Amino acid sequence: MNIRTKSILTGLYLSKYSEMGLKELDLSTYQQAFNILGYSLGVKPASIKNYRDEFDPLFPNNRKGWYKRPIRDYCKVYYEEYLNVDFFQFSDLVKSFFIPNYELEKHGIYIEKKDYSESISKRLVTGKAAEEYFKLEFKKIEIFNLFEIIDTTLLACGFDYKLSHLEEFYCIEVKGLNDFNGNIQLTEKEFDVAKILKTKYCLFVVTNFKEKPKHDFVFDPLNSRLKFKEVKKEIIQTTYNTYI
């Protein structure tokens, strides 16, 4: 599916299931849903809201939506196609838009080393939503507006994006928070790379996904107003051996 189709179906899901859908996605308000789900898909939050409003007159709820005109034909196609999809199937479909390898994860097969105790919304805020926010917004920041972006999120190199312009470059690590304040965690690799790159390393933090996201950024974060505390965790790994 392309991004537009995923956006339409996300809006349809929120319209059809309302608060039950929010709860299933670990979201507390519609505004939070528009922000987190919109940015995670790489679209403006208003796009998800508009699609929800498009379908609202077709379902029993207290919202009026776009009741003054008929539903658009291209949206009606999705309404008719997914009308009889049950809650659990539709929930799985929408979750698959945002969680890589969701079908495997649903069956307890984890591809990446992550904390799977975290809620869906927290994982999106700290990862996909904040990253997509950065990709949509960085050109509006004066210091970055001439730079071209290279996505390094899958390279495990200690930062998410590299911005380049002529001989100049910055390495950007993106973090996200639901509220205005909260804990930011750097992995050992991110910390070590930040130590090496110094002023070429930028920590970009997106906050307040619950209401209206805003951002702040810090160059050379290890030598800034931020104070990092080392936290060590002991990990127990289980293996299974056989003899042939």
Secondary structure, 3 states (H helix, E strand, C coil): CCHHHHHHHHHHHHHHHHHHHHHHCCCCCHHHHHHHHHHHHCCCHHHHHHHHHHHHHHCCCCCCCCCCCCCCHHHHHHHHHHCCCCHHHHHHHHHHHHCCCHHHHHCCCCCCCCCCCCCHHHHHHHHHHHHHHHHHHHHHCHHHCCCEEEECCCCCCCCCEEEEECCEEEEEEEEECCCCCCCCCCCHHHHHHHHHHHHHEEEEEEECCCCCCEEEEEECHHHCCCCCCCCCCCCCCCCCCCCC
